Amino acid sequence: MYNTSTHGKTLYDDWLNLCDSVIPPPLSVRSNSYRRWLSKVISVLADKNDKVLSIGSGIGAAEKYFKEKSINITASDIHPRSLEICRSKGLETISLDIRSYNSGDLHYDVIYADGVLGHIWEDENSGSKIWENLKSLSRSGFLLLSNDISDDENINLTVTGMPDERFFRPPGGWFSNDAEKHGLKLIFSRLLAYKRRGKKRYREVIVLSANS
């Protein structure tokens, strides 16, 4: 998906250069108010010197803003171009695929993943591995996650304009319910309405804790 571009080398380059793209830029790229709100949530969860890991950082728009607000953020992604762009913005980066991550020496106080869950969930059973991987990365157990919800009461998988790609969009509350089945606790949930290609979409933002 991210190697598909209309103007640059990758989709990331289209977003970076504000070009028309096969997939619109993420909400965190397009909305200053959304970035400001996210930074306030992170500031509540993380103390001044706490380490925050962003998973699926893309072009690092939110991450750069967080750094400017004195949040100790590390950007991560699986795509080399994403990491290259993030480093060009002065961000510390690591290459990380949360789907295959094995617990090691990486530990952070808060894990942030915005609009990423739909990319890493294949089906309803994907959580058994991914939730454990997320918990193992977080020292304090705080996870700030978001994903667009489905347009109806069913799980949606389609990506507009890209029939060969999948994006997991379940109904509201699905991810928090699945997380609780795997030992996490829902702390906070908020549903945000926004426009995507002229149509209303809803993004669900949740905060989870592994310290139940």
Phi, psi and omega in degrees: 000313187281350173273358178272124184220149176260335184229334186240200180285324183219173174301325178300322180293323176299314179296318182298322183264008178057039179268165169299139183221157181295333175234131181299153175302148179300159180302323181292340176277323189271337191242113175295320182294325178294317178298317179298316181296316178299320181296325177293320178297314180299321181296332175287322183280329188245135171286173188304317185261006179292150180265131180243132177250127173263127178255128183072058190283345178061236180265011172070025182295309179291320183297319177297319178297317179299317180299320178296336177266018175068025172273130183280085190252139170244130179268142176221153177194169176261349183264126182302323181294322176301312181296323178298315179295317180298318178296325179295340178266009177083017182268143170287137184227154168220151174272125185210130172246105186296340180291331184240009182295134174249135184309128181215225185269358181277121178217134181227158182278328177223136175253128181240126178218108188254115180068024186257330188304321181298336179280332187256349175271122176274320182203188184296344184259004184293336187296333185304323178270316188292319179298319179296319179296318179296317180297322183292337179278338190256120180292313183272347178087008180273129178234124175252109189232154175212157175197147172291141180266169184289164180278351180213202182269008179252161174285123177263141183235352189279151173244119183303126177082355181226079188296340180272357181254155180235146173217121188278109178237098179273172175296163178303140180088349185295313183295319180293322176296318179294321178298319181293331175294338181251024170090007176264163181239132177284124179260323189203145176213138177214139179254125183244130177268139175207171181258134176228116186052040176081358180248148180288133174234158176238128176252129178261125178249128181230149170244127180241154174231138175272353181266070182281000000 
